[in-house]
Amino acid sequence: MNSPVLTICARDTTLTGREIQGRVDRTVATLYDKDPAPPNMFITLWPITLPHDASQSGHRVDGILKYLIISTSVAFAVMAIVLLVAVIFHRGPIREAHYTHGAGLRDRLVAAAVGLLVLFGIDAVAVVRTQDDLRSGFWKYPDNDPQAVRVEVTGQQWAWTFRHPGADGVFGTRDDLVTLNELRVPLGRPVYLQLTSKDVVHSFYLPNFRNKIDAIPGAVTRLWFEPRETGVFEIACAQHCGAWHYKMRAELAVMSTAGFARWAQRAAADAPAAPPPPSDGGGVIGQVDKVDQVGKVELSDGAWTWVARP
Amino acid sequence: MTTAKQPAGGAGADLSAPPTALAAEPNGFLRRRVFSTDHKVIGRQFLWLGLVFLAVAGTLAMLMRWQVAHPGVPVPVVGAILFPATGGIVSPATYTALFTMHGTIMIFFALTPILIGGFGNFCVPLMIGARDMAFPSLNLLSFWTMFAATAVLTASFFAPLGPPAAGWTSYPTLSTAVGSPGLAQTLWVVAIYFNGASSVMGAVNYITTVIRLRAPGMTYFRMPLTVWGFWLAAMLNGLFVPVLAAGAVLLFFDRVLGTRFFTAGSTIRAGGDPILYQHLFWIFGHPEVYILILPAWGIVSDLLSFFARKPAYGYKVTVWSLIAIVILSGVVYGHHMFVTGMSPMLGESFMLLTMIISVPAVTMGVGWLGTLWRGSLRLTTPMLFSLGLVFVFGLGGFTGLFLADILADVYLHDTFFVVGHFHLTMSAAVLLGAFAATYFWFPKMFGRMMHEGLGKLHFALTLVTVIVTFGAQLLLGYAGMQRRLPDPSAYAFLRPLLPLNRLVSSAAFVMGGAQLLFVANFFFSLFWGPRAPANPWEVGTLDWTVPSPPPHHNFDEIPQVFVGPHELGNPSVKEKLGRDYLLQSEKLPA
């Protein structure tokens, strides 16, 4: 929806992950060859807007931002006006200073009134609204929702890996779907992510969903959201994680229910299959130790099989 | 260790005791200029050190801004010299080193030395009527520890595998030996530790000096607000810098001795928790914001009164606001960690406490505006910078509320909104305060006046570019742009922001250029400025009752203090003395 890269994934739901990655790589290569500078800065300078809101609860964040912008702008404007009036009109040497320590009851009441105004006009409103939004939205994790799409997210320098549990709904089985830098979810169901990191602290950032959570080595964090429209959206790393932090980008494809089912079916069929043969056409790819036997994986007749060592 | 010989301060000091002999000024260049125990010399040393590193860190910022505005284009003029391997282009690895060193130097090696080290040292004893700090030798040690820290940090630029690049926060596991191999990050940790040791030595000294060495009659509520600012900042330094030092030591052990305090363990491997470091860092890190801004607030509170020619409005309310902020600052650090998955209950508590800071902050603001209101303003250069601080801090302070709010912060966290916010508050505002202090105390420090016209031009350019640079950064963050991206065009949703990024960079370049006016003014005035009288600004605090520059022992006789620091515009003083100010060491005419 934003770029040619993104629309590939959105339209063609029959592609496998590897096919998409190939196309994305090619498109990215051509995309960034172009000069990104728009001709006239003033055309795009204003208005600066929030990224498109694609989630069911993003409006809560936008609402609180709007409230804070308006309330703090009013407070700042009052301050700035008093400041400017004083600077312009209350000047020496023509004007004599009014001698006061501002320590009278009236002066203290003024200070208290302004303090209370900010406390109840801005702070309290924001805290109450936010608590409500958190408890009824952002922190109301769909733990017991059978509809929730559960995905394991692993951050690493500098990529995101996503693991769906597959048809059996259980993580760690052979029908798990694993994708790289590409998260596919169906529309109309909450998405429940469980995150961790392999190496350093990353932060999983969804600008179009107003949401963000760190991925921390040795810890599991969680985040949930529900998309309200199909499309492909950018996933960013928000926490400095090394020199190529800025390239730790992934994409979130929100698909129709049918499209997601088609993709999941295809991908599930691919998932338990053996990896493709190496270019030399055969040979041992590695040793595997099992608890009770030692053996190796060998290629024979185009399929990978387990051969126990005598 | 020689302590300054003088009666203990406070109202109970024994004035009938004969004055003790004054310590003679030492002879010899080394004892007078290099290894001096004189707070005025040490203050100037800190000031020089801070200004040099301010220039270094500012240059690093401009290199960064060039890359963001013109990704992949070689830096003009200096690029080929600085980055010969890439033909002058700032590579992603270089970019990470640039923002790491920019942040580290600005916070620990520029702003802290200029304000607390420089003006704290110079002003506190003079303003409370003391001959020196309570522990002059410790003061000497504090400066040279800081100097050692700067030497180590400078060395890290040239370490094999490149300079430190884990960010000024240096979160593990990125900052451990696995995430950041090489000597540089280890040197960074050592430099931070030495820097912290220097700060704690200073803190002990300021706290003791203010408690013990106030002149007779200088009660706590007669102290200039500048002294309050430095004193409270010293308390925060003494309490919270050791926490950072603890984090630094553990990180050092992880890197050098192979411990695993900050790397995650598993069931079969020993290990700690990367988040533990974040707690240690921000327990210090949030008070650090106030450590930087409190001196600037104090200075500006005094300067607004001095140049509005009327007493500080609601002095006691301002003092209690400062104290409330200091106390609250120790219990709000969690808002830096809202997105680490902290407990909801903890998150909500931190949100509430952080929001509450806005209350003492606005009552303090009421004091500033009340001071200006119906004043007789003299728009000198220090006054202009003070007014600039009020405006810029207002802008930055109110944007802090967005980041205190969990919901807004989850979206804005780690975006340029944060960058814009903290630059407005703890960088631009602090820097404006530091400039105000420099223009104000330069005559007392060096005995010459600075050039007013150049100063005003410097102010105008700085104020406008500060607002454009950091204000536009707020907009970038609002549009969702993350921090620390050498090339934001890696993201499609950030590509339309390039013009705004170029605006930020252009304003930053003008800001950098405008500082050359300050440098020129500083050096010109140092040698050729007109001689400063003892009290050029016509104010009443004790530092202006002694010659410019003050003698080695500051006061021939320790003054007796009768009135508060802002006895300006008093009609009965005008009537009796024919001037609109009263020295703190003068009695209010009956």
Interface residues (C-beta under 8 A of the other chain):
Chain A: N2 S3 V5 L6 Y32 P36 A37 P38 M41 F42 T44 L45 I48 T49 L50 P51 R60 V61 I64 L65 L68 T72 A75 F76 M79 A80 V82 L83 A86 V87 H90 R91 G92 P93 R95 E96 A97 H98 Y99 T100 H101 G102 A103 D107 R108 V110 A111 A112 V114 G115 L116 V118 L119 I122 D123 A126 V127 R129 T130 Q131 D133 L134 F138 W139 D199 V200 V201 S203 Y205 P207 N208 R210 N211 K212 I213 D214 I216 P217 G218 A219 T221 R222 E234 A236 C237 A238 Q239 H240 C241 G242 A243 W244 H245 Y246 K247 R249
Chain B: S91 P92 A93 Y95 T96 A165 A166 G167 Y171 P172 T173 L174 V178 G179 T263 A264 G265 S266 G271 D273 P274 I275 A308 R309 K310 P311 A312 Y313 G314 Y315 K316 V317 V339 T340 G341 P344 E348 M351 L352 M355 I356 S358 V359 P360 V362 T363 G365 V366 G367 L369 G370 T371 L372 W373 R374 G375 S376 L377 R378 L379 L387 V390 F391 G394 L395 F398 T399 L401 F402 A404 D405 I406 L407 A408 V410 Y411 H413 D414 T415 L475 L476 Y478 A479 G480 Q482 R483 R484 L485 P486 D487 P488 S489 A490 Y491 A492 F493 R495 P496 L497 L498 P499 L500 R502 L503 H566 L568 G569 N570 P571 D580
